[in-house]
Amino acid sequence: MVRHLAHTPSLRAEPQYLYIEPGMGVKRVSRLAHDVGLVGAAWHFNLIVRLKGMDRSLLSGEYEVLPGQTLEQTLTQIRKRDVYLHRLVIPEGQSVSEVMDILKGAYGLDLDGLTAPVEGSLLPDTYFYERGDRAVAVVERMKNAMTEALLAAWEVRDADLPFASVEEALVMASIVEKETAVPSERPLVAAVFINRLRKGMRLQSDPTVIYGITGGTALDRPISRADLRAMTPYNTYRVSGLPPTAIANPGRESIKAVMNPADVPYLYFVADGTGGHAFASTLDEHNRNVARWRQIERDSR
């Protein structure tokens, strides 16, 4: 009978999750095991655990119970503390406020003490966490990952970049991240802005203007001429040089692009109607590219 109970398959057709909280007794865990379909009755779990001498050593954590999984297999998971890890995806180009929203919506994270860190300080990536982990600890992992990525790219950067510090390079990487979603364009976009900095030209980046208006959330309307005239520290149409902070959390590829931009003379770019951009070295060439883009916009209406 004991062997039968230990090797009876789970009763559910979908994965279930057995969450053992710290300090939870065997009777409570037995009821939870029944609730998730791991055993046909709570006393089955209680009996097997006591016979195996595990009644005082049920390691806390969340355990995935797959369809057909047996109690014996689940107890092996608990003995090894082979807990289920939740997946947290932070896309490139999200602002800190947007990342905070992702964390607040993540299942099972402890949000106690969570505060927004400095803009641009979190590395976009896929992170894994246990149910009950503190969100502040996950944020710290993101910050450490960004620091490592930045310093690694800074060590192999091109000579004579117009940045006084790695923090300035981060600001530029955040602009590049928001300007293009085409991976192959990132070194070109980085080159445009770096060339403009070297020549003392204003960056004239729409995403910086938007950040100055919204503080990191999406603008729910097209950017306007009034927006471009508005005086904020982030309006790079009105203010020379870099904005005071990053405007998003850039990914590794945008960071690399800024540290090693393409060797091109481009000073301008505009959308080309294919999802990418047309680049130009002179204002006349740029104006022709802009005219083509305006025609594409008219034709698509």
Secondary structure, DSSP 8 states (H G I E B T S, - for coil): -HHHHHT-B-S-SS-EEEEE-TT--HHHHHHHHHHTTSSSSHHHHHHHHHHTT-TT----EEEEE-TT-BHHHHHHHHHHT---EEEEE--TT--HHHHHHHHHTSTT-B-TT-----TT-S--SEEEEETT-BHHHHHHHHHHHHHHHHHHHHHT--TT-S-SSHHHHHHHHHHHHHH---GGGHHHHHHHHHHHHHHT-----HHHHHHHHHSSS--SS---HHHHH---TT-TTTS-S--SS-SS---HHHHHHHHS-------EEEE-SSSSEEEESSHHHHHHHHHHHHHHHHHT-
